[in-house]
Amino acid sequence: MAHAKTSYVCLPCRASYKQPYPGHHDHDRVCPRCADPLIHVGSAFAAPKRRDTAAWRTLSVLLHAGVRFHKSCCGGPGYRPRTLSEVRERMAYARATGEPFAQALVRRELP
């Protein structure tokens, strides 16, 4: 039986890699192109095309805020903004209400 895999991302290279889940004795994963550390994004991640700079910028904001793409039972990872305008709306909402930024980013709808 094959081992389950999860996604890792290199933001500078705009590359995604499927690798086995990290174990207790695993070392940090590094990008084969630039040797920067890879970011564990989760098994429900779908990478944007390499030339889609706006999508990679949106992804960068999400990852730096601590948002990941792990499956949560049968529903998948839940809502994630796909455009910079959606990110800006949620940033403004978080500033206005005092809600944590990462929590505002994963809200499906803003009140």
Stockholm file with secondary structure:
# STOCKHOLM 1.0

chainA/1-111         MAHAKTSYVCLPCRASYKQPYPGHHDHDRVCPRCADPLIHVGSAFAAPKRRDTAAWRTLSVLLHAGVRFHKSCCGGPGYRPRTLSEVRERMAYARATGEPFAQALVRRELP
#=GR chainA/1-111 SS CCCCEEEEEETTTTEEEEEECCCTTCCCCBCTTTCCBCEEEETTCCCCCTTCHHHHHHHHHHHHTTCCCCCCTTSTTCCCCCSHHHHHHHHHHHHHHCCCHHHHHTCSSCC
#=GC SS_cons         CCCCEEEEEETTTTEEEEEECCCTTCCCCBCTTTCCBCEEEETTCCCCCTTCHHHHHHHHHHHHTTCCCCCCTTSTTCCCCCSHHHHHHHHHHHHHHCCCHHHHHTCSSCC
//
